[in-house]
Every structure is written in structure tokens, then in C-alpha cells.
Amino acid sequence: MPQLPSLPTYHAVEQFVLSTLCEAERLDPMSTPMFAMPLTRSGQVCGLLFEIQGPRRMRKQAVWTPEENRILFYDTEGKRYLETRLAMGPTVMDLRLHMGQSGRAA
């Protein structure tokens, strides 16, 4: 049985996602821009969409859902190529605090 990663902080999740997205394309995580966009449900942040951009308009994405403790990775064609379950990760409340949202979005 594979060991599940433990990523207790937002920064740990962010670094894991960046290195995983860069790995398949052999990109340098230190020079690859990554953007994070909040995903909302009923006006509240419930996850994040991460995206890297590489040479030749290459884009890869990952979706992190703290409620499910998993990260889904998508290739340049939008096909899921990897799912990572977390042994431990930040909670939805941790994410909302990080994003500056303690309650409902306006």
C-alpha cells in the first residue's frame, strides 16, 4: 500500500503541487510560474485550482479539495493523470483563513 503524503500547511500543499506538476514536463519549479485560484461553493472557498505555465503555451493544472483530502492533477489536454490522497492536510477553514475569507463571500 503506498504511503500517503502528509502536507500540514498551505505552503506544503503549494510546494507539493508545484513540484508534481513540473516533474512530468521536466520543468524547473524555481523558474516555473504557478497561479492559484479559489474554487467556491455556495459563496465559500472550498478548494483551489493551481495552474503552471511552461514553454510553448504549455499549461497543467491541479485541483486541491481539502474536504476530501486529495489533489487531482490534469495534463495539458485536461485529462486527469494523477490523484493524490493526503494522510493529513490543511482544513477548509485553514484555506479560508489563508485566502482571507472567514465567512461567506460577498
C-alpha positions as CSV (number, residue, x, y, z in Angstrom):
1,M,0.0,0.0,0.0
2,P,1.5,3.4,-1.0
3,Q,2.3,5.8,1.8
4,L,0.0,8.9,1.8
5,P,1.8,12.3,2.0
6,S,1.2,14.5,5.0
7,L,1.1,18.2,4.0
8,P,0.0,20.0,7.1
9,T,0.3,23.6,5.8
10,Y,-0.9,25.6,2.8
11,H,2.7,26.2,1.8
12,A,3.5,22.4,1.9
13,V,0.5,21.7,-0.4
14,E,1.6,24.5,-2.7
15,Q,5.1,23.2,-3.0
16,F,4.0,19.6,-3.5
17,V,1.6,20.6,-6.3
18,L,4.3,22.8,-8.0
19,S,6.9,20.0,-7.9
20,T,4.5,17.3,-9.1
21,L,3.2,19.4,-12.0
22,C,6.7,20.3,-13.1
23,E,8.1,16.8,-12.7
24,A,6.4,15.3,-15.7
25,E,7.4,18.1,-18.0
26,R,10.9,18.3,-16.6
27,L,10.4,22.0,-15.7
28,D,12.4,23.7,-13.0
29,P,10.0,24.5,-10.1
30,M,12.1,27.5,-9.2
31,S,11.5,29.2,-12.6
32,T,8.0,28.0,-13.4
33,P,5.2,30.4,-12.5
34,M,2.2,28.9,-10.7
35,F,-1.1,30.6,-10.0
36,A,-3.7,29.6,-7.5
37,M,-7.4,30.5,-8.0
38,P,-10.1,29.8,-5.3
39,L,-12.9,27.4,-6.1
40,T,-16.2,28.3,-4.4
41,R,-19.4,26.5,-3.5
42,S,-22.4,28.5,-2.2
43,G,-20.2,31.6,-2.0
44,Q,-17.5,30.0,0.2
45,V,-14.0,28.9,-0.7
46,C,-13.9,25.1,-0.9
47,G,-10.7,24.4,-2.8
48,L,-8.0,25.7,-5.1
49,L,-7.2,25.4,-8.8
50,F,-3.4,25.6,-9.3
51,E,-2.0,26.2,-12.8
52,I,1.5,26.3,-14.1
53,Q,2.5,27.7,-17.4
54,G,5.5,26.5,-19.3
55,P,7.2,26.9,-22.7
56,R,5.1,26.7,-25.9
57,R,1.9,27.7,-24.1
58,M,2.0,24.6,-22.0
59,R,-0.5,24.6,-19.1
60,K,-1.1,22.0,-16.5
61,Q,-3.5,22.1,-13.6
62,A,-4.3,20.6,-10.2
63,V,-7.4,20.8,-8.0
64,W,-7.0,20.6,-4.3
65,T,-10.1,19.8,-2.2
66,P,-9.4,20.0,1.5
67,E,-12.7,18.4,2.4
68,E,-11.8,15.3,0.5
69,N,-8.0,15.4,1.4
70,R,-7.0,14.9,-2.2
71,I,-5.3,16.6,-5.1
72,L,-6.2,15.9,-8.7
73,F,-3.7,16.5,-11.4
74,Y,-4.6,17.3,-15.0
75,D,-2.3,17.3,-18.1
76,T,-2.2,19.8,-20.9
77,E,-5.2,18.2,-22.6
78,G,-7.3,18.5,-19.4
79,K,-7.2,14.7,-18.7
80,R,-6.6,13.6,-15.1
81,Y,-3.3,11.8,-14.9
82,L,-2.8,11.5,-11.1
83,E,-4.8,11.6,-7.9
84,T,-3.0,12.0,-4.6
85,R,-4.8,11.4,-1.3
86,L,-3.4,13.1,1.7
87,A,-2.8,11.5,5.1
88,M,-3.1,15.0,6.6
89,G,-3.6,18.4,5.1
90,P,-4.9,21.8,5.9
91,T,-8.7,22.1,6.6
92,V,-11.2,24.1,4.6
93,M,-11.1,26.7,7.5
94,D,-7.3,26.9,7.2
95,L,-7.7,27.5,3.5
96,R,-10.4,30.2,4.0
97,L,-8.2,31.9,6.6
98,H,-5.3,31.8,4.2
99,M,-7.5,33.3,1.5
100,G,-8.7,36.0,3.9
101,Q,-12.3,34.6,4.0
102,S,-13.7,33.7,7.4
103,G,-17.3,33.5,6.4
104,R,-19.5,33.8,3.3
105,A,-18.1,35.7,0.3
106,A,-19.9,38.9,-0.6
